[in-house]
Amino acid sequence: MDTFASLMEGFSIALTPINLLWALCGVTVGTAIGVLPGLGPGLTIALLLPITYKVEPTSAFILFAGIYYGAMYGGSTTSILINTPGESASIVTSIEGHKMARRGRAGAALATAAWGSFVAGTLGTLGITFLAHPVVEFALKFGPAEYFSLMILCFVTVSAVLGASTLRGLTALSLGLFFGLIGVDLQTGQARYHFGILELLDGISVLIVAVGLFAIGETLHLAATKKQEDDVIELDGPVGMTKEDWRRSWKPWLRGALFGFPIGAMPAGGAEIPTFLSYYTEKKLSKHADEFGNGAIEGVAGPEAANNASAAGVLVPLLTLGLPTSATAAIMLSAFTSYGINPGPQLLQTQGQLVWTLIASLFIGNVMLLVLNLPLVRVWVKLLKIPAPMMYAGILIFSTIGTYGISRSVMDLVLLYIVGFIGFLMRRFEFPTAPVIIGMILGPMAEQEFRRAMTISNGDMMIFLSKPISVGLLAIALLALIGPHVWSWFRRKEAAA
């Protein structure tokens, strides 16, 4: 009953005209960004981080959540029409979706993607609603040792899963930890890694690193990559589904949501794993298995539902534990820190109104996405014809103006483009960027929890192995670190035999 009452209070705030306008702006911008290949919600939210200095928190997070949900849907449009996923999570959608478009069924593919996003997004948001309290109650059992172990698990899993290799992921994480340690140590007052530059005594803003890596770095990478002309399939007929399409799609929607939400809530679970699992499952269960590879509608419905359900799942550890499990979640965490808000077990008590309004806005945003995207697909297709130089120039201009407008510091602009060039090099050599943000935000927090644990135990490191939850988390982290290598070794040994 408390959950229902809190949710209703959230709806009363989310349904105010100004917050409805923010939600509408979020889902519209998010869908447009999702449609543009190579861009994504992380880059967009990073570009808009400067608004946290002017806009009140509730409206800002309604906007960010709308962008997140909208971008996860928008990626399906390019996957289906030009076989170019706007997001990595939409890769599986392109397998069958583009084949359907080639057969003249682009409208049906886009419709099942839209309805699947709506169904799975709604189910995922219900999961956030009713799982928030149980997760928080479990998290309240955590002390400094458990929190430090949990952050170690997050570091390892994010580094191992998001990178082309574990070494690359850990290298990116180490760069983020270094950025997070720059400035004055709040406990000892000792200046660290400022290299004699007075502006660095206050540390490097997460906003600068986020915008540099995700906006400047991504733009330089896209501009340096030779752009191929894509064959855009125009929509001749209406965007809709037949009765047979509905009959074949509703079960994949539900199964996709069941794959996406729990895996999205895991550390570094992401959306790629559940979409592939959903596709494989639908291929095995379908009575039309011969259509797979030639445009099976189940191969669009299931993965697209898993994609959007995983987006909802990512918000569970972010809000309840303060742990980002994706690049976009890391950017949203930096937005929380910009407002001086610390996501975690106390968030529902200290910022309950904000959390429940955000959850309510997710329900509203899902409805808006469905209403907007079915009739406006042709408008989104037009975005694919924006000249690339104009788009890249616009991103650079907005990044520069937004960063300079916050502090009016030339040093911040220098740092922005230094970090942006680092981001370009990381993409060029296939280093993941998400661990940098995660390391920068969680690194100082992990340091504080480690110091508290050492204070409690009088310097005894065994405190991390004397508490069951801490031991369990460290064991999972060790398994995630060495498990893939051990598995690969056994596979190679079997192949050699």
N, C-alpha and C positions, 0 to 999 in steps of 0.2 A: 504494500500500500504506500509506503514511503517513496518507493521508486516511482510509482504511478503519479503520486502527488507532485514529486519533484519534476517529473517529465511534463506534467500539465503546466507547471509554473514556467518551465523552459519554453513551452509553446506560446504562452501568453506574452513572453518577451520577444521570441523569434518572429511572431506574427505581426509585430508593430511595423508600420509602413517603412521606416528607415532600414530596419533589419531585413525585411523582405527585399528591399532594393539592393542591399549588400549581397544577399543570397543570389538574386537574379544576376547581378554583375559577376559574381564568382563563377556560377555554372556556365554563363555565356562566354566569359574570357577563358575559362578552363577548357571548354569544348573546342573553342577556336585554336587554342594552343595545342591541344591534343591532336588536332587535325594536321597541324604543320609538322612534317617529318623532322625528327632530330631534336625538337623542342619538347619540353615536358613540364609537369607541375613544379618540380624542384626549381628549375630555372625561373619560372614565372613568379613563384612565391619569393624567391631570392630577390628578384627585381623589385617586388613590392614591399620588401621589408622596411624601407624607409617610412612607410605610412604608420608604422608602430609608434613613431614619435608624434603623430598628430591625431590618429584615430583611436577611439577608446577600444579596450581589448575585445569586448564581445563582438562588436561589428567587424573588427579585423579578422577574428578567427572564423566568423561566419563566412567572410570573403575567402579566406584561405581554404577552408573546408570545401566550399563550392568549387573553387579552382581544382582542388585535388580530385573530387568526384567527377567533375566535368572532363578533366584531361584523361582520366582513365577510360571514359566512354569515347572521347574524340579519337583516340588512337585506332579504334575499329574502323573509322571511315576511310583512312588512308590504307589500312590493311586490306580492306575489301575492294576499293576502287583502283588503287595503283600498286597493290602488293608491296607497300612500304609501311611497316608498322610505325606509328607515331611514338609508341612506347614499347619497350622490350616485352612488356606483358601482353602485347597484342600480336606477337610473332605467330602464335599458334592460330589465332583468328584468321590470319592471312592464308593459311594452308588451304582451307576449304572455302573461305569467304571470297577470295579472288577468283577461284574456279567457278563459284556460283555467279559472280558478276560476268565472267566470260560467257556463261551460258544464258545471259540475259536475265538473271535473277538477282541483280544487285539490290533491288528494292526489298526483296524478301530477306536477304542477308542483313541489310542495315536495320530492318524492322526487328528481326529476332535478336540482334545485338542490343538494340534499344530496350526492348522489353526484358531481355535477360539481365541487362544492367539494372533496370528498375527493380525487378524481383529480387535479385541477389543483393543489391544495395540496401533494399528495405530489410531483408532478413539479416544482413550483416549489422545494420544499425540497431535492430532489435537485440542482436547479440551483445553489442556495446551496452545497451540499456540495462540488460539484466545480468551481465557478467561483471559490471564495474564494481559493485559492492563486494561480491565474493573475492575478487582479485585483491581489492584493497584490504579486506580483512586478513587475507593471507600475507600480504606485504607488511602489515603492521607487526608481524612476528619477526621482521628483519631488524637486526642490529648493525653496527658498523662492519663487523666481519662478514655478515651475509651480504650487505650491500656492496662491499668491495669485491666479493666473489662473483656477485651478479654482474657487476661491471666488467670483470675479467671475462666472463662468459660472453657478454655482448661484444667486447673487443675482438675476441677470437672468432666468434661465429660470423660477425659482419666482415671481418678481414678475410676469412676463409671462403665465404660464399660469394661476396661481391666482386672479388678480383679474379683476373685470369689465372692467378696462382696465389697460394697462401703467402708466399714471400712478397709478392707485389702488394697484397692487401695489408700485410703487417708493416711494410714500408710506408704506405700511405697513412696508416694509423699513427706511426711514429712521427710523421710530419705534423699531424694534427695535435699530438701530445706536446710537441715542441712549441707550436703556436700558442697552445693553452697555458704554457708555463712562462711565457714572456711577460715581464712586468714585475711589480712588487709583490712578494710573498706576504699575504695578509697576516700570517701567523708570526713570522719572524721580522718582517719589515725589510728583508733583504731583496735588493733589486736583482733580477735574473734575466740574462740574455737580452739586455737592452742595447748593447754594443755602443754605448755612449750617446745614443739618440734619446733626447729627453722625452720626445713624443711617445716613445715605447714604454715609458715607466708605467703608464696606465694600461698596458697590454694592447693587444690587437683586437679590435671589435670582431665578433663573430659575423656581423653583417658584412664587413669588408671581405672576409674570407669566403663567405657564402656567395656573395655577388661575384667576386673575382673568379672562383672556381666554376660556378654553374652558369653565369651569364657571360663574362668576358672570355673565360677559357673555352666554353662550348661554342661561342660565336667565332673565335679565332680558328677553332678546329673545323667547324662547318665551312668557313670561308676558305680554308686551306685545302679542303677536300674537293676534288673535282665533282661538280654537280652533273648528274645525268638527267636528261630530259625524261620525265616519267610519262607513260601512256595512261592518261586519265580516262576512265570509262565514264561516259556521260549517262545520266539517268533519264531514260526515255519514259518509263512508266511510273505509276504511283509507288510510294514506299508503304508496303503492306504485306500481310501474310494470308495465305489460304487456310481453310479449315485443316487440311492435311499438315500444313506447316505448324499450326498451333499444336496439333496432336503429337507431332514428333519433337516439339521443342520444350514443352513444359517440364517434362521429367529431367532433361539435361540441365535446365535452369536450376532446379532444386538440387540436383547432384553437384553441379558446379559450385553452388553456394556452400554446400557441406564440405567441399574440398577447400575452397578459398578462404573462408573465415578463420578456421583454426590454424591453418598453415601461415596465413598472413599475420596472426598474432604471435607466432614464434619468433625468437631472435633470428633475424636475417632469413626468415621464411620466404618473404617476397611473394610476388605474383607469378613468377615464371614456373615454379614447381607445381602449384595447383592447376595452372592452365594446361600443362603437359599431361598431368595425371588425369584431368577431366577429359582431354582429347582421347587419351589411350582407353579410358573407361568407356566412353561413348562408342568408340570404334569396336570394342569387344561386345558391348550390349546391343548395338543397333541391329535391327532386322534388315537394314539396308547397307550392310557392310561393303557391298560392291560399289557404293557411291563414294566412299571415302577415297580421297585422292582425285575425285572428279566433281566435288561440290556438294557434300552432304551437309544438310542444315544443322544436324546435331553437332557437327564439328565446329560450328560457329556459336551455337546457343550455349553449349556447356563451357567452353573455355572463356567466353566473354562474361558469363555469370561468375565463374571462378575468379576472374580478374577483378571484378568490382567488389565481390565479397571480401577478397583479400585486402582491398583498400580500407574497408571498414575494420578488418581485423588488426591492421597496423596501428590503429588509434587506441586499441586496448592497452598495450604495454606503454604507449606514449603517455596516456592520461593517468594511468593507475600506478605505474612504476617509474615514469620519467625516462624510459628507455626508447630511443628511436631505433626502429628495425628496418628503415629504408632511408634513401637519400632525402625524400620529401619530408619524412617524419623528422629527420635531423634539422632541416630548415625550419620546420614548424616549432621544434624545440628551441631553436635560437630566437624565434619570435616570442615565445613565452619568457625567455630570459631577458629580452629587451624590455618587457613590462615588469620585470622583477618578480615574475611568477615561477615557482618551481614545481613542475609536474611531479606527481608521486602520490603516495598513500594519503597525504594530508590535503590533496587538492580538492577532494569532494567536500571537506570540511571548511577549508579556507576560501575556496572559489567555487562553491557548489552551484551558484546561480549561473556562472560562466559555463561550467561543464554541461549542465542540463540544457541551457539555451543552445549550446553548440550541437548537442545530440538532437535536439528538436529541429534545428536548422538542417541537419542531414536528411531527416525525413522529408522536409519541405523541398530541399534541393533535389532529391530524387524525383519528386513529382514534377518539378520545374524542368529537369533534364528530359523527362519523357515528353512533356508538352512541347518543349522547344525543339528537340532534335528531330522528331519525325517530320514536321513540316519544313524545317530549315536545313535539311541535308544539302539541298542544292546551293544554299548560301555558303555552307562550309566548304563545298567543293571549289567554289570560286577562290577561296583563300590559297589553294594550291598553286594559283597562277601569279601570286605576288613575286616580283623579281627578288631574287636572293640578296643582291647587294643592298637594296632598300631595307629589307628585313634585318640584315646584320647591322647596318648603320644605325637603325632605330634602337636596337638593343644596346649598342655601345653608348649611344647618346643618353638613353634613360638610365643606364648604369652609372655613368659619370655624374649626371646631374643629381641623381638620387643620393649618391654617396657624398658628394660635395655639399649638398644642401643640409646634411645632418650636422656636420661639425665645422664646415667651411675651412677645412684643413687641407693644404696642398699635400702634406705628408700622407694623409689618408688616400688621396688619389694615386700617389706613387705606390703605396702598398697595394692598392686595388689592382693596378696593372702588373705589378710584380707577381702577385698571387694569380692573376689571370694568365700570365705567361706560364707560370708553373702548372696551372690547370691544363693549358694547351699541351705542354710537354707530357703531362700524365696521360692525356687521351691519346696522344701520338704514340706512346709506348705502352699503352693498354694498362695503365695503373688506375685503379678505381678511385673516384673522388669522394664518395660518401664516407669512407673511413676517416678522412681528414676532418670533416665536420664533427663526426661522432667523437673522435679522439679529442678535438679541441674543446668540446662542451663537457664530455664526461671525464676527461683526464683530470682537471682540477678537482672535480667531485670525488673521483676515485682516490686522489691524493689525500683529501680531507678525511674520507672514511678510513683509509689506511692508518693515518695518524691517530684518529680516535680509537681504532682497534688496538694500536700499539700502546696508547695511554692506558686503556682499560686493562690490558694484560701485562703492564709493566715491561713492555718490550719483548714479550714472548710470542714468537711467530706461530707457535702451535695453536694459537687461538683460532686460526683459520681452518685447522684440522680437528678441532675439538667440538665444533658445532655441526650437527647433522646437515642442516640446510646448506651451510657453507661448503662442507665436504662434497655434498651432492652436486652443487653448482660447479665446483672446481673439477670434479670428475667428468662432468658433461663437457666442460671447456677443453679438458685434455683429450677426450674422445673426439671432439670436433676438430682438434688440431692435428692429431696423428691418425685418426680413423681413416680418412680418405687415402692417405699414403700407404697404410697397411693393406687396405682393400686393393689398391692398385698393384701392390707387390704380389699379393696372392693371385690376382688375375693374370699378371705377367708370368708367374710361376706355372699356373695351370696351362696357359697358352704354350709355354715352352715345352711342357710335358706332352 
